[in-house]
Amino acid sequence: MSVTVYTYRNCDGCRRAVRWLQAEGIAFAEKPIREQPPTEAELKRALAWAGGDGRRAFNTSGRDYREQGLGTQLADLSEAEKIARLRASGNLVRRPFLVTPRHVRTGFDEAAWREALG
């Protein structure tokens, strides 16, 4: 199974996710989320998984999110607008960002990742 994890080197959750994948013996490709944000297709899948709730796809605790005032705008943005914002700045994407052929998950939750990888 193909597994890709988008991470940021200063992210504690990303480091925990990588350590967990290694401990579980799961082969994966790691991509730097700031320099190489998820693809449009991957972001569409993330929004679908989140039921359209952009807060599950956006890094709501990040400086870029606050500076752009997305907390008050997010509910009014179309899917295309959300994806365009996420593609434009990897800092806006909630991380770590897990992609498998069948699943996309944002944030590290061991149970959710185990389900997605199981």
N, CA, C and O atoms as a MOPAC input file, in Angstrom:
PM7 MOZYME 1SCF
protein

 N      0.84300 1    -1.17000 1     0.00000 1
 C      0.00000 1     0.00000 1     0.00000 1
 C      0.89400 1     1.24000 1     0.00000 1
 O      1.89900 1     1.29600 1     0.70700 1
 N      0.51900 1     2.20400 1    -0.78300 1
 C      1.23400 1     3.47500 1    -0.86800 1
 C      0.77400 1     4.39000 1     0.26300 1
 O     -0.42000 1     4.64800 1     0.41500 1
 N      1.72900 1     4.87800 1     1.05500 1
 C      1.42400 1     5.76700 1     2.17300 1
 C      2.30600 1     7.00800 1     2.04900 1
 O      3.52800 1     6.90900 1     1.93800 1
 N      1.67300 1     8.16500 1     2.06900 1
 C      2.40000 1     9.42800 1     2.03700 1
 C      1.99500 1    10.23100 1     3.25800 1
 O      0.81900 1    10.28700 1     3.61700 1
 N      2.98400 1    10.85300 1     3.89500 1
 C      2.72000 1    11.70400 1     5.04700 1
 C      3.37500 1    13.05800 1     4.79800 1
 O      4.58800 1    13.15400 1     4.61500 1
 N      2.55800 1    14.08700 1     4.79600 1
 C      3.05900 1    15.45300 1     4.68400 1
 C      3.34300 1    15.94200 1     6.10400 1
 O      2.47800 1    15.86700 1     6.97700 1
 N      4.55000 1    16.44100 1     6.32600 1
 C      4.95100 1    16.86400 1     7.66200 1
 C      5.65200 1    18.21600 1     7.63000 1
 O      6.03500 1    18.72800 1     6.57800 1
 N      5.80000 1    18.76600 1     8.82000 1
 C      6.59000 1    19.97600 1     9.02400 1
 C      7.59100 1    19.63900 1    10.12200 1
 O      7.21700 1    19.09400 1    11.16100 1
 N      8.84700 1    19.95900 1     9.89800 1
 C      9.90700 1    19.51300 1    10.80300 1
 C      9.77300 1    20.02200 1    12.22500 1
 O     10.26300 1    19.36400 1    13.14200 1
 N      9.13900 1    21.15200 1    12.45300 1
 C      8.98200 1    21.68900 1    13.80900 1
 C      7.65700 1    21.31200 1    14.46400 1
 O      7.28500 1    21.89200 1    15.48400 1
 N      6.95900 1    20.36900 1    13.90400 1
 C      5.63700 1    19.96200 1    14.38800 1
 C      5.76600 1    18.71200 1    15.26100 1
 O      6.21400 1    17.66400 1    14.79400 1
 N      5.37100 1    18.83200 1    16.53000 1
 C      5.44400 1    17.69300 1    17.44200 1
 C      4.55700 1    16.54000 1    16.98600 1
 O      4.96700 1    15.38000 1    17.03500 1
 N      3.34200 1    16.85700 1    16.54200 1
 C      2.43400 1    15.81400 1    16.05900 1
 C      3.00700 1    15.07500 1    14.86700 1
 O      2.82300 1    13.86500 1    14.73200 1
 N      3.70200 1    15.79700 1    14.00300 1
 C      4.33800 1    15.17800 1    12.83600 1
 C      5.43900 1    14.21200 1    13.27600 1
 O      5.55600 1    13.10400 1    12.75300 1
 N      6.22900 1    14.64500 1    14.22900 1
 C      7.30900 1    13.77400 1    14.72800 1
 C      6.73700 1    12.52400 1    15.38900 1
 O      7.26300 1    11.42700 1    15.19900 1
 N      5.66000 1    12.68200 1    16.16900 1
 C      5.01500 1    11.51700 1    16.79600 1
 C      4.47300 1    10.56600 1    15.73900 1
 O      4.60800 1     9.34900 1    15.86300 1
 N      3.86200 1    11.12200 1    14.70000 1
 C      3.30000 1    10.29200 1    13.62800 1
 C      4.39600 1     9.50200 1    12.91700 1
 O      4.23200 1     8.31000 1    12.65800 1
 N      5.49900 1    10.15200 1    12.60400 1
 C      6.60700 1     9.47800 1    11.92300 1
 C      7.18000 1     8.37600 1    12.81400 1
 O      7.43800 1     7.26800 1    12.34200 1
 N      7.37800 1     8.67400 1    14.09400 1
 C      7.88700 1     7.64200 1    15.02100 1
 C      6.92100 1     6.46500 1    15.10600 1
 O      7.34700 1     5.31000 1    15.14100 1
 N      5.62100 1     6.75700 1    15.13900 1
 C      4.62200 1     5.70400 1    15.22200 1
 C      4.65800 1     4.83100 1    13.96200 1
 O      4.64500 1     3.60400 1    14.06000 1
 N      4.70300 1     5.45300 1    12.79000 1
 C      4.77400 1     4.68900 1    11.54300 1
 C      6.01300 1     3.79700 1    11.51500 1
 O      5.94000 1     2.63800 1    11.10700 1
 N      7.13500 1     4.33600 1    11.94400 1
 C      8.37400 1     3.55900 1    11.97800 1
 C      8.26200 1     2.40200 1    12.96000 1
 O      8.68600 1     1.29000 1    12.64500 1
 N      7.69900 1     2.63800 1    14.14700 1
 C      7.53500 1     1.58900 1    15.15500 1
 C      6.59300 1     0.49200 1    14.66800 1
 O      6.76200 1    -0.67800 1    15.01100 1
 N      5.60300 1     0.87700 1    13.86700 1
 C      4.64700 1    -0.09200 1    13.33500 1
 C      5.18500 1    -0.81300 1    12.09200 1
 O      4.55000 1    -1.73600 1    11.58100 1
 N      6.34300 1    -0.39200 1    11.61500 1
 C      6.94500 1    -1.01100 1    10.43700 1
 C      6.20700 1    -0.68100 1     9.14400 1
 O      6.20600 1    -1.47800 1     8.20600 1
 N      5.58500 1     0.48300 1     9.09200 1
 C      4.82300 1     0.89700 1     7.91500 1
 C      5.72000 1     1.75300 1     7.02600 1
 O      6.22500 1     2.79200 1     7.45100 1
 N      5.91000 1     1.30700 1     5.80000 1
 C      6.71800 1     2.07400 1     4.85100 1
 C      5.91100 1     3.28100 1     4.38100 1
 O      4.71200 1     3.17800 1     4.12300 1
 N      6.58200 1     4.42400 1     4.27300 1
 C      5.88400 1     5.63500 1     3.86200 1
 C      6.85600 1     6.59600 1     3.20000 1
 O      8.06800 1     6.53700 1     3.40800 1
 N      6.28800 1     7.47300 1     2.40500 1
 C      7.05000 1     8.57300 1     1.81600 1
 C      6.69500 1     9.81900 1     2.61400 1
 O      5.52100 1    10.08300 1     2.87500 1
 N      7.70100 1    10.57500 1     2.99500 1
 C      7.47900 1    11.80100 1     3.76100 1
 C      7.74300 1    13.00600 1     2.86700 1
 O      8.76300 1    13.07900 1     2.18200 1
 N      6.80300 1    13.95200 1     2.88600 1
 C      6.93200 1    15.15600 1     2.06300 1
 C      6.83900 1    16.38600 1     2.95500 1
 O      6.04300 1    16.41300 1     3.89500 1
 N      7.64500 1    17.40300 1     2.66900 1
 C      7.57100 1    18.64500 1     3.45600 1
 C      6.35000 1    19.46600 1     3.05100 1
 O      6.25900 1    19.93900 1     1.91800 1
 N      5.42800 1    19.62900 1     3.96900 1
 C      4.13900 1    20.24100 1     3.65800 1
 C      4.23900 1    21.70600 1     3.24000 1
 O      3.42700 1    22.17500 1     2.44300 1
 N      5.21200 1    22.42400 1     3.76000 1
 C      5.35200 1    23.84600 1     3.39000 1
 C      5.84600 1    23.99600 1     1.95200 1
 O      5.33900 1    24.82100 1     1.19300 1
 N      6.82700 1    23.19700 1     1.59600 1
 C      7.41500 1    23.30100 1     0.27000 1
 C      6.62300 1    22.55800 1    -0.79000 1
 O      6.66800 1    22.90700 1    -1.96900 1
 N      5.90100 1    21.53700 1    -0.36700 1
 C      5.17200 1    20.68500 1    -1.29900 1
 C      3.79700 1    20.34800 1    -0.71000 1
 O      3.58600 1    19.23100 1    -0.23800 1
 N      2.85800 1    21.30900 1    -0.73500 1
 C      1.53000 1    21.06400 1    -0.15800 1
 C      0.82300 1    19.89900 1    -0.85200 1
 O      1.15600 1    19.54700 1    -1.98400 1
 N     -0.15500 1    19.30500 1    -0.16400 1
 C     -0.93300 1    18.23900 1    -0.80300 1
 C     -1.54300 1    18.71000 1    -2.12500 1
 O     -1.77000 1    19.90100 1    -2.33700 1
 N     -1.79800 1    17.75100 1    -2.99400 1
 C     -2.37500 1    18.05300 1    -4.29800 1
 C     -3.83600 1    18.47300 1    -4.15500 1
 O     -4.45600 1    18.27200 1    -3.11100 1
 N     -4.36400 1    19.05000 1    -5.20900 1
 C     -5.77500 1    19.43200 1    -5.21200 1
 C     -6.66400 1    18.21400 1    -4.94200 1
 O     -7.61800 1    18.29900 1    -4.16900 1
 N     -6.35100 1    17.09200 1    -5.57400 1
 C     -7.14500 1    15.86900 1    -5.37800 1
 C     -7.08200 1    15.39500 1    -3.92600 1
 O     -8.09400 1    14.98400 1    -3.35900 1
 N     -5.90500 1    15.45200 1    -3.33300 1
 C     -5.75900 1    15.02900 1    -1.93100 1
 C     -6.54000 1    15.96100 1    -1.00200 1
 O     -7.15900 1    15.50600 1    -0.04000 1
 N     -6.51000 1    17.24000 1    -1.28700 1
 C     -7.25500 1    18.19200 1    -0.46100 1
 C     -8.75700 1    18.01300 1    -0.62100 1
 O     -9.49800 1    18.15100 1     0.35200 1
 N     -9.22000 1    17.70900 1    -1.82400 1
 C    -10.64600 1    17.41800 1    -2.03700 1
 C    -11.06100 1    16.20800 1    -1.20900 1
 O    -12.12400 1    16.20100 1    -0.59000 1
 N    -10.21200 1    15.18900 1    -1.20600 1
 C    -10.50100 1    13.99600 1    -0.40800 1
 C    -10.54900 1    14.33400 1     1.08500 1
 O    -11.39600 1    13.81500 1     1.81100 1
 N     -9.64500 1    15.19800 1     1.54200 1
 C     -9.62400 1    15.59200 1     2.95300 1
 C    -10.90200 1    16.33600 1     3.33000 1
 O    -11.48000 1    16.09200 1     4.38900 1
 N    -11.33500 1    17.23900 1     2.46300 1
 C    -12.57600 1    17.96700 1     2.74700 1
 C    -13.78300 1    17.03200 1     2.72800 1
 O    -14.70100 1    17.18900 1     3.53200 1
 N    -13.78600 1    16.07300 1     1.82800 1
 C    -14.88400 1    15.09700 1     1.78600 1
 C    -14.89200 1    14.26100 1     3.06600 1
 O    -15.95000 1    14.02500 1     3.64900 1
 N    -13.71700 1    13.81600 1     3.49800 1
 C    -13.60300 1    13.04000 1     4.73800 1
 C    -14.11300 1    13.85200 1     5.92200 1
 O    -14.75500 1    13.31200 1     6.82200 1
 N    -13.82500 1    15.14600 1     5.91700 1
 C    -14.22500 1    16.03000 1     7.01200 1
 C    -15.67300 1    16.48700 1     6.89300 1
 O    -16.14200 1    17.28500 1     7.70400 1
 N    -16.37900 1    15.98600 1     5.89100 1
 C    -17.76400 1    16.38500 1     5.70200 1
 C    -17.89900 1    17.85200 1     5.32400 1
 O    -18.90600 1    18.49200 1     5.62700 1
 N    -16.87400 1    18.37700 1     4.65900 1
 C    -16.88400 1    19.77500 1     4.23900 1
 C    -16.42500 1    20.74100 1     5.31900 1
 O    -16.28300 1    21.93700 1     5.06500 1
 N    -16.19100 1    20.22600 1     6.53500 1
 C    -15.75400 1    21.07100 1     7.65000 1
 C    -14.29800 1    21.47600 1     7.44600 1
 O    -13.38700 1    20.69300 1     7.71400 1
 N    -14.08800 1    22.68700 1     6.97500 1
 C    -12.74200 1    23.15700 1     6.68500 1
 C    -11.83000 1    23.17300 1     7.89100 1
 O    -10.61200 1    23.07100 1     7.74200 1
 N    -12.39000 1    23.29900 1     9.08300 1
 C    -11.54700 1    23.33700 1    10.27900 1
 C    -10.75100 1    22.05600 1    10.46200 1
 O     -9.70900 1    22.07000 1    11.11900 1
 N    -11.21500 1    20.95500 1     9.89900 1
 C    -10.47900 1    19.69900 1    10.01400 1
 C     -9.37000 1    19.59700 1     8.97200 1
 O     -8.50000 1    18.73300 1     9.07900 1
 N     -9.39200 1    20.46300 1     7.97300 1
 C     -8.35800 1    20.46800 1     6.94200 1
 C     -7.37300 1    21.61900 1     7.13900 1
 O     -6.22700 1    21.54200 1     6.69500 1
 N     -7.81900 1    22.68900 1     7.80700 1
 C     -6.97100 1    23.85900 1     8.01700 1
 C     -6.25200 1    23.78200 1     9.36300 1
 O     -6.78600 1    23.25700 1    10.34000 1
 N     -5.04800 1    24.30900 1     9.39300 1
 C     -4.27000 1    24.44800 1    10.62400 1
 C     -4.80500 1    25.68100 1    11.35200 1
 O     -4.27000 1    26.77900 1    11.20200 1
 N     -5.85800 1    25.49200 1    12.13500 1
 C     -6.55400 1    26.61400 1    12.76300 1
 C     -5.74500 1    27.28000 1    13.86500 1
 O     -6.10400 1    28.37300 1    14.30500 1
 N     -4.67700 1    26.66400 1    14.32000 1
 C     -3.85700 1    27.28000 1    15.36100 1
 C     -2.65300 1    28.01600 1    14.79000 1
 O     -1.85400 1    28.57800 1    15.53900 1
 N     -2.52100 1    28.01700 1    13.48500 1
 C     -1.36900 1    28.63600 1    12.84600 1
 C     -1.49800 1    30.13800 1    12.66000 1
 O     -2.60000 1    30.68300 1    12.59700 1
 N     -0.35600 1    30.79200 1    12.57500 1
 C     -0.29300 1    32.24500 1    12.39300 1
 C     -0.95000 1    32.67100 1    11.08000 1
 O     -1.68900 1    33.65500 1    11.05100 1
 N     -0.68800 1    31.93500 1     9.98900 1
 C     -1.26300 1    32.29400 1     8.68900 1
 C     -2.78700 1    32.28200 1     8.72600 1
 O     -3.43100 1    33.15300 1     8.14100 1
 N     -3.36000 1    31.30400 1     9.40500 1
 C     -4.80800 1    31.18100 1     9.53800 1
 C     -5.37200 1    32.41800 1    10.25000 1
 O     -6.35900 1    33.00700 1     9.81000 1
 N     -4.72600 1    32.79600 1    11.35200 1
 C     -5.18300 1    33.96000 1    12.11800 1
 C     -4.98300 1    35.25100 1    11.32900 1
 O     -5.87700 1    36.09700 1    11.29300 1
 N     -3.81300 1    35.41200 1    10.69200 1
 C     -3.52400 1    36.64200 1     9.94900 1
 C     -4.48500 1    36.85500 1     8.77700 1
 O     -4.81000 1    37.99100 1     8.43100 1
 N     -4.93300 1    35.76200 1     8.17300 1
 C     -5.86800 1    35.87900 1     7.05000 1
 C     -7.32200 1    35.99300 1     7.50600 1
 O     -8.22300 1    36.14800 1     6.68100 1
 N     -7.54900 1    35.91600 1     8.80800 1
 C     -8.89800 1    36.03300 1     9.34100 1
 C     -9.80500 1    34.89900 1     8.91600 1
 O    -11.01300 1    35.08800 1     8.76700 1
 N     -9.23200 1    33.72100 1     8.71800 1
 C    -10.03100 1    32.60600 1     8.20400 1
 C    -11.05200 1    32.08200 1     9.20400 1
 O    -12.01900 1    31.42700 1     8.81400 1
 N    -10.85400 1    32.35800 1    10.47300 1
 C    -11.81400 1    31.91000 1    11.47800 1
 C    -13.21400 1    32.42300 1    11.20700 1
 O    -14.19500 1    31.72500 1    11.46300 1
 N    -13.31300 1    33.63500 1    10.69100 1
 C    -14.62900 1    34.21700 1    10.40300 1
 C    -15.05700 1    34.00800 1     8.95200 1
 O    -16.23200 1    34.17100 1     8.62400 1
 N    -14.11500 1    33.65000 1     8.08600 1
 C    -14.41900 1    33.50000 1     6.65900 1
 C    -14.68500 1    32.06000 1     6.22700 1
 O    -15.38700 1    31.82400 1     5.24300 1
 N    -14.13200 1    31.11100 1     6.95100 1
 C    -14.09000 1    29.72200 1     6.49100 1
 C    -15.45600 1    29.15400 1     6.12000 1
 O    -15.59000 1    28.48800 1     5.09400 1
 N    -16.45400 1    29.40800 1     6.93100 1
 C    -17.78700 1    28.85000 1     6.67000 1
 C    -18.38000 1    29.36300 1     5.35900 1
 O    -19.20900 1    28.68700 1     4.74900 1
 N    -17.96600 1    30.54400 1     4.92400 1
 C    -18.52400 1    31.13700 1     3.70600 1
 C    -17.73100 1    30.81300 1     2.44300 1
 O    -18.16900 1    31.14100 1     1.34000 1
 N    -16.57400 1    30.17700 1     2.58700 1
 C    -15.75500 1    29.85200 1     1.42100 1
 C    -16.29000 1    28.61600 1     0.71100 1
 O    -16.73600 1    27.66500 1     1.35300 1
 N    -16.24200 1    28.63600 1    -0.60300 1
 C    -16.61500 1    27.45100 1    -1.37700 1
 C    -15.50500 1    26.40700 1    -1.24500 1
 O    -14.41100 1    26.70800 1    -0.76900 1
 N    -15.79800 1    25.19400 1    -1.66600 1
 C    -14.76900 1    24.15200 1    -1.64800 1
 C    -13.56600 1    24.57200 1    -2.49800 1
 O    -12.41800 1    24.38300 1    -2.09500 1
 N    -13.83600 1    25.13700 1    -3.66300 1
 C    -12.75300 1    25.57700 1    -4.55200 1
 C    -11.89400 1    26.64700 1    -3.88900 1
 O    -10.67000 1    26.63600 1    -4.02600 1
 N    -12.52700 1    27.56900 1    -3.17300 1
 C    -11.77400 1    28.61900 1    -2.48000 1
 C    -10.93700 1    28.03500 1    -1.33600 1
 O     -9.80000 1    28.45600 1    -1.12200 1
 N    -11.49400 1    27.07500 1    -0.60800 1
 C    -10.73600 1    26.42200 1     0.47200 1
 C     -9.51500 1    25.71900 1    -0.10400 1
 O     -8.41000 1    25.84500 1     0.42100 1
 N     -9.72000 1    24.98500 1    -1.17700 1
 C     -8.61600 1    24.24700 1    -1.79000 1
 C     -7.55600 1    25.21000 1    -2.32100 1
 O     -6.36100 1    24.96300 1    -2.16300 1
 N     -7.98000 1    26.29100 1    -2.93900 1
 C     -7.01700 1    27.27200 1    -3.45700 1
 C     -6.17300 1    27.84600 1    -2.32200 1
 O     -4.96200 1    28.00200 1    -2.47600 1
 N     -6.78900 1    28.16000 1    -1.19800 1
 C     -6.04000 1    28.69100 1    -0.05000 1
 C     -5.05400 1    27.65200 1     0.47900 1
 O     -3.89700 1    27.97000 1     0.75600 1
 N     -5.51300 1    26.41500 1     0.61700 1
 C     -4.64900 1    25.35000 1     1.12900 1
 C     -3.48400 1    25.06500 1     0.18400 1
 O     -2.36100 1    24.84500 1     0.63800 1
 N     -3.73900 1    25.06600 1    -1.11200 1
 C     -2.68200 1    24.82200 1    -2.10300 1
 C     -1.66400 1    25.95500 1    -2.12400 1
 O     -0.48000 1    25.73000 1    -2.37600 1
 N     -2.13100 1    27.17800 1    -1.85700 1
 C     -1.24600 1    28.34600 1    -1.91100 1
 C     -0.27400 1    28.39800 1    -0.74000 1
 O      0.79700 1    28.99300 1    -0.85100 1
 N     -0.63700 1    27.78400 1     0.37300 1
 C      0.22400 1    27.84000 1     1.55400 1
 C      0.13300 1    26.55700 1     2.35500 1
 O     -0.88400 1    26.26700 1     2.98600 1
 N      1.21900 1    25.79100 1     2.31800 1
 C      1.28200 1    24.56600 1     3.12200 1
 C      1.14800 1    24.84500 1     4.60900 1
 O      0.80200 1    23.95000 1     5.38000 1
 N      1.42200 1    26.09000 1     5.02200 1
 C      1.26300 1    26.45400 1     6.43600 1
 C     -0.19800 1    26.38100 1     6.86900 1
 O     -0.48200 1    26.21600 1     8.05600 1
 N     -1.11900 1    26.50100 1     5.93000 1
 C     -2.54300 1    26.47600 1     6.26900 1
 C     -3.10000 1    25.05800 1     6.42400 1
 O     -4.18800 1    24.87800 1     6.97100 1
 N     -2.37200 1    24.06800 1     5.95300 1
 C     -2.86400 1    22.68600 1     5.97500 1
 C     -2.61800 1    22.06700 1     7.34300 1
 O     -1.51400 1    22.14300 1     7.88200 1
 N     -3.66500 1    21.45000 1     7.90200 1
 C     -3.51300 1    20.75600 1     9.17900 1
 C     -2.57400 1    19.57700 1     8.98200 1
 O     -2.69300 1    18.82800 1     8.01200 1
 N     -1.66500 1    19.42500 1     9.88900 1
 C     -0.64700 1    18.38400 1     9.77100 1
 C     -0.54700 1    17.56700 1    11.04400 1
 O     -0.98600 1    18.00300 1    12.10800 1
 N      0.02900 1    16.38400 1    10.93200 1
 C      0.45100 1    15.71900 1     9.71200 1
 C     -0.75100 1    15.36300 1     8.84200 1
 O     -1.88300 1    15.27000 1     9.31800 1
 N     -0.47800 1    15.17300 1     7.58300 1
 C     -1.51000 1    14.93100 1     6.57300 1
 C     -1.20500 1    13.57500 1     5.95300 1
 O     -0.24000 1    13.43300 1     5.20300 1
 N     -2.02300 1    12.58500 1     6.26400 1
 C     -1.82700 1    11.20000 1     5.82300 1
 C     -2.64500 1    10.91100 1     4.57500 1
 O     -3.83000 1    11.23700 1     4.50600 1
 N     -1.99800 1    10.29500 1     3.58800 1
 C     -2.68000 1     9.92400 1     2.34800 1
 C     -2.38400 1     8.45700 1     2.03900 1
 O     -1.22600 1     8.04800 1     1.96200 1
 N     -3.44700 1     7.67500 1     1.86500 1
 C     -3.33300 1     6.29800 1     1.38900 1
 C     -4.26600 1     6.18200 1     0.18400 1
 O     -5.02900 1     7.10800 1    -0.09000 1
 N     -4.21900 1     5.07100 1    -0.53500 1
 C     -5.13600 1     4.94300 1    -1.67700 1
 C     -6.61900 1     5.06600 1    -1.29300 1
 O     -7.43600 1     5.49300 1    -2.10900 1
 N     -6.96400 1     4.69400 1    -0.05900 1
 C     -8.36600 1     4.70600 1     0.34600 1
 C     -8.72900 1     5.81200 1     1.33100 1
 O     -9.90300 1     6.15700 1     1.46300 1
 N     -7.74400 1     6.36900 1     2.02000 1
 C     -8.04000 1     7.31100 1     3.10200 1
 C     -7.14600 1     8.54100 1     3.08000 1
 O     -6.02300 1     8.51600 1     2.57700 1
 N     -7.67800 1     9.61100 1     3.63900 1
 C     -6.90800 1    10.81900 1     3.94400 1
 C     -7.26700 1    11.17700 1     5.38100 1
 O     -8.43800 1    11.15100 1     5.75900 1
 N     -6.26500 1    11.50800 1     6.17400 1
 C     -6.49600 1    11.92600 1     7.55700 1
 C     -5.62700 1    13.14300 1     7.84500 1
 O     -4.50500 1    13.25300 1     7.34900 1
 N     -6.16100 1    14.05600 1     8.65400 1
 C     -5.38100 1    15.22100 1     9.06600 1
 C     -5.20100 1    15.16200 1    10.57300 1
 O     -6.07800 1    14.69600 1    11.30000 1
 N     -4.04600 1    15.64400 1    11.03200 1
 C     -3.73900 1    15.55600 1    12.45200 1
 C     -3.38100 1    14.11800 1    12.80100 1
 O     -3.78400 1    13.18700 1    12.10400 1
 N     -2.63000 1    13.93600 1    13.87200 1
 C     -2.25100 1    12.57500 1    14.25000 1
 C     -3.14800 1    12.08400 1    15.36800 1
 O     -3.15600 1    12.63100 1    16.47100 1
 N     -3.89700 1    11.04700 1    15.06100 1
 C     -4.71700 1    10.32300 1    16.02400 1
 C     -4.42800 1     8.85600 1    15.75800 1
 O     -4.81400 1     8.31300 1    14.72200 1
 N     -3.74300 1     8.21700 1    16.70400 1
 C     -3.28200 1     6.84300 1    16.47300 1
 C     -4.41600 1     5.91000 1    16.06500 1
 O     -4.24600 1     5.11000 1    15.14500 1
 N     -5.55500 1     5.99100 1    16.71900 1
 C     -6.66900 1     5.09500 1    16.37300 1
 C     -7.16600 1     5.34100 1    14.95200 1
 O     -7.43400 1     4.39200 1    14.21500 1
 N     -7.29000 1     6.60100 1    14.56600 1
 C     -7.76000 1     6.93100 1    13.21400 1
 C     -6.74300 1     6.48900 1    12.17600 1
 O     -7.10900 1     5.98700 1    11.11300 1
 N     -5.46500 1     6.67500 1    12.48300 1
 C     -4.42900 1     6.25500 1    11.53300 1
 C     -4.38500 1     4.73900 1    11.44300 1
 O     -4.21400 1     4.19200 1    10.35400 1
 N     -4.53600 1     4.05000 1    12.56900 1
 C     -4.53300 1     2.58100 1    12.54000 1
 C     -5.67800 1     2.07900 1    11.68200 1
 O     -5.51200 1     1.13400 1    10.91100 1
 N     -6.85200 1     2.71000 1    11.81100 1
 C     -8.01500 1     2.32500 1    11.00200 1
 C     -7.73600 1     2.58800 1     9.51700 1
 O     -8.05900 1     1.75500 1     8.67000 1
 N     -7.14700 1     3.72100 1     9.20600 1
 C     -6.87500 1     4.06700 1     7.81300 1
 C     -5.81500 1     3.16100 1     7.20000 1
 O     -5.83600 1     2.90800 1     5.99500 1
 N     -4.90200 1     2.67900 1     8.00700 1
 C     -3.79900 1     1.86300 1     7.50600 1
 C     -4.05000 1     0.37300 1     7.67500 1
 O     -3.27200 1    -0.44500 1     7.18300 1
 N     -5.12200 1     0.01200 1     8.36400 1
 C     -5.39200 1    -1.39400 1     8.66500 1
 C     -6.05200 1    -2.15800 1     7.61900 1
 O     -6.31300 1    -3.34800 1     7.79500 1

